[in-house]
Every structure is written in C-alpha cells, then in structure tokens.
C-alpha cells in the first residue's frame, strides 16, 4: 500500500458529510477511522460504501468504520494526528461531555480538531465554537471550523471543491489545510471563526426559503432577489458577533448560500420544497434520517433577531412558516407590502 504523508485520523459521525471528508483524508492518511453510531451504517461501510447516506459511491479501503471506542482503540491508540467532528450542532454538547476525558487526552497531545457543524443551538443560541470552547476551554487553539459550498455527494465524486477553514491559530489552520488538501479539494484559511460559522448556519435557513419559493412557483427573479436580500440580513447578524463583512461574500457566505438555495442536492432546499406541497415540518423530519440543520437554526436566528433587534424579515418569515403555521404565500405577500427604502439602508 502506498505510504501516505500522515498516519491516522479519527472522524466522529458517519453521516454524508463526515463520510465525504473521511474520503478526502483517506488520500493523505494511512488510515482514517470513522466512528459510527448505527449498526446498519457500520455494516454498509464494511461492505465498501455508506449505502445508508451515500449509496452507489465507493469508499477507500483505508477508511475503516468503528462502532465502539474499543474498536477505535483496536486500530492502535497511537499515531492519531487529526480529529474531525461530523456531528450536527445539536449533538455536540452531549457527545463531547460524555467523552470529555478521551478528547481531553487527544487535544492535550496537540491534535487539531475540525468541526463540520453548520448550525446554531436554538436553546443556548450558541454556535459550534462556543459549544466546544465551553467543554474544552484550554484547547481553543486546537479547533478549526470548516464551511463552504460543498455537497457531500460531489466531494465523493471528486468534483473540484473549495471551502473555508477558520481558526484562531495560523499554525494550526495551515497544518489542517495541508492535511485536507486533495487534487479536487482545497481549504482557504480564515481567522473569522464567527463569520464562517454564521454563514454556514444562516444559509441553511435561506435554503429552506429558496425551496419554498420554488415550490410555490416563483422563478429566477424571485430567487435572485431573495439571495441578495438574505446576504444583507446575514451581514446584520454578523455585526452583532463582530464578524468580518467580507466573510459573507466569500465561500462560507455567498458561495454556500448560492449552492444551497439553487442546488438539487440541498437537504434544506428540498425540505422547503416539501413544505410548499403542504406537508408539516414535523412530518417531513420524521420521514427522513438526515438532519435538516436549517429547521432548528431558523428558531435560533429568530430569537437572535429578537434579542439584538436585528432587521431580518426573511429569517423571521421562515420562522413564522415553520413554527407559527403561517402560510408561506401570505408571509411573502406581507413582505412585499413593506414600504420600499433605499437599498443600503
């Protein structure tokens, strides 16, 4: 077997995106251990593909599943050089509190951790950085956060993909960028952790809106207007968190927003399309296994807009459709009745 430039990586979470990043790492690491929770996913990966989340796409032989921590350790407790967290935002606190001692040990050895989470906790209104730093306050420099226009299926198909990787330490960010580089996959570095996380989270809410307007029969003019005004609203959220405005015009902002509001592989957009058919949010969520991050983030964004008096009519409109049962067409019509202002006001 060809010798890779790194030894071992551990990926927690075997959903679509965790699996796809695992395949990227498999080109640079001797072995990548994918910690899975479900037996059916474990068996599928053992057979050579994650048929539960990514059917029809082969997995490299050096990407190996582990159902228990004992199995993770059976591959050897030494030589780990990178940690990847592919958990949804809502699952971060419980999992890492339950496994704090193990990850304290990893992080104390200087291992960097990449978070793939794109959401805002609807209860605490915290993003992934806050959730991790609350649990591991001594190791903030170890953490990096990946976001950008990247459908998991297209990564697995080795379509050229550019994303943003944000962190507090230039040295760590550059180290992880190198570990994640492949002929078809590249990270661009950033120090703007809040901006990158906000872009990755808020665009999911707008993707739901994109699905709704498409499902209701609105076309390109409407979508272009919605995307443009959504960026303006996202910038207002960014001001509250001292995020850099230019981040929202980059890969993790506008890039991801365009992809998820227009691409057919977007879970959040497809959720919006189903809502437009008259299905309830609860019904759609119960009928599928994948996580729709935008559903919970819509509630978080609404409460943030209320707390900080952020003018965010699109985000508030999505909240009203999802949580107050308002008809989407009624919400859209009411937004069009708002008096016109100068564009930059």
PEFEN-V844343 format. One record per residue. N is the residue number from 0. SS is DSSP state (H for helix, E for strand, C for the rest). PHI is phi as a letter, one per 40 degrees, with the letter a starting at -180 (none if undefined). PSI is psi in whole degrees, 0 to 359 (NA if undefined). Layout:
n: {N N}
ss: {SS SS}
phi: {PHI PHI}
psi: {PSI PSI}
This chain:
n: {0 1 2 3 4 5 6 7 8 9 10 11 12 13 14 15 16 17 18 19 20 21 22 23 24 25 26 27 28 29 30 31 32 33 34 35 36 37 38 39 40 41 42 43 44 45 46 47 48 49 50 51 52 53 54 55 56 57 58 59 60 61 62 63 64 65 66 67 68 69 70 71 72 73 74 75 76 77 78 79 80 81 82 83 84 85 86 87 88 89 90 91 92 93 94 95 96 97 98 99 100 101 102 103 104 105 106 107 108 109 110 111 112 113 114 115 116 117 118 119 120 121 122 123 124 125 126 127 128 129 130 131 132 133 134 135 136 137 138 139 140 141 142 143 144 145 146 147 148 149 150 151 152 153 154 155 156 157 158 159 160 161 162 163 164 165 166 167 168 169 170 171 172 173 174 175 176 177 178 179 180 181 182 183 184 185 186 187 188 189 190 191 192 193 194 195 196 197 198 199 200 201 202 203 204 205 206 207 208 209 210 211 212 213 214 215 216 217 218 219 220 221 222 223 224 225 226 227 228 229 230 231 232 233 234 235 236 237 238 239 240 241 242 243 244 245 246 247 248 249 250 251 252 253 254 255 256 257 258 259 260 261 262 263 264 265 266 267 268 269 270 271 272 273 274 275 276 277 278 279 280 281 282 283 284 285 286 287 288 289 290 291 292 293 294 295 296 297 298 299 300 301 302 303 304 305 306 307 308 309 310 311 312 313 314 315 316 317 318 319 320 321 322 323 324 325 326 327 328 329 330 331 332 333 334 335 336 337 338 339 340 341 342 343 344}
ss: {C C C C C E E E E E E E C C C H H H H H H H H H H H C C E E E E E E E C C C H H H H H H H H C C E C C C C C C C C E C C C C E E E E C C H H H H H H C C C C C E E E E E E C C C H H H H H H H H H H C H H H H H H H H H C C C E E E E C C C C C C C C C C C C H H H H H H H H C H H H H H H E E E E E C C C C H H H H H C C C C E E E E E E E C C H H H H H H H H H H C C E C C E E E E E E C C H H H H H H H H H H H H H H H H H H H H H H H C C C C H H H H H H H H H H H H H H H H H H H H H C C C C H H H H H C H H H H H H H H H H H H C C C C H H H H H H H H H H C C C C H H H H H H C C C C C C H H H H H H H H H H H H H H H C C C C C H H H H H H H H H H H C C C C H H H H H H H H H C C C C C C C C C}
phi: {none c c c c b c b b b b c h b c d c d c c c d c c c c c b b d a b c b c b b b c c c d c c c d c h a c c c b b c g b c b d c c c b c b c b c c c d c c c h c c g c b a b b b b c c d c c c c c c c c c b d c c c d c c c c c g c c b b c b c b a b c c c c g b c d c c c c c c c b c c b d c c c b b b a i c a c d c c c c c g c d b b b b b b a c b d c c d c c c d c c c c b d b b a b b c a c c d c c c c c d c c c c c c c c c c c c c c c c c g c b c d c c c c c c c c c d c c c c c c d c c b f c c d c c c c b c c b c d c c c c c c b c c c c c c c c c c c c c c c h c c d c c c c c c b c c c b d c c c c d c c c c c c c c c b f c c a c c c c c c d c c c b b g c c c c c c c c c c c c c d c b c d c c}
psi: {140 133 127 170 347 163 285 145 150 123 122 119 117 35 188 314 320 319 317 320 326 322 325 313 330 340 347 346 145 318 145 120 125 105 115 160 328 139 322 323 317 310 322 314 323 327 355 359 150 77 345 315 331 62 142 1 116 152 138 146 338 8 111 132 153 127 331 165 330 322 322 312 336 339 358 132 351 172 5 136 348 141 140 129 111 23 149 156 319 342 356 306 310 314 313 336 319 331 28 316 317 313 333 318 315 309 327 340 2 8 133 155 132 123 133 4 138 83 175 130 123 346 306 344 29 152 179 323 315 316 316 317 332 323 323 63 336 347 33 327 338 341 139 159 121 134 157 177 99 90 132 318 319 329 314 331 4 39 141 126 131 134 172 140 115 146 173 335 122 319 314 316 315 323 314 323 318 319 331 0 134 166 336 1 129 139 139 133 155 150 352 75 312 317 317 317 320 315 314 327 310 329 335 324 317 328 323 315 320 319 321 311 325 317 333 356 3 153 211 319 313 315 316 318 317 316 316 315 330 320 318 320 320 323 325 322 318 323 322 324 14 34 156 129 322 337 325 347 4 199 316 352 266 321 309 324 314 316 311 341 346 334 142 348 2 120 321 319 316 327 315 320 319 323 320 339 354 3 151 154 318 319 316 314 319 336 357 159 332 154 132 92 327 336 309 326 329 321 317 316 321 313 326 319 326 315 318 10 50 129 107 71 325 313 319 326 318 318 316 324 316 321 345 358 18 149 132 320 324 318 316 315 322 326 325 346 354 133 139 146 173 144 323 6 NA}
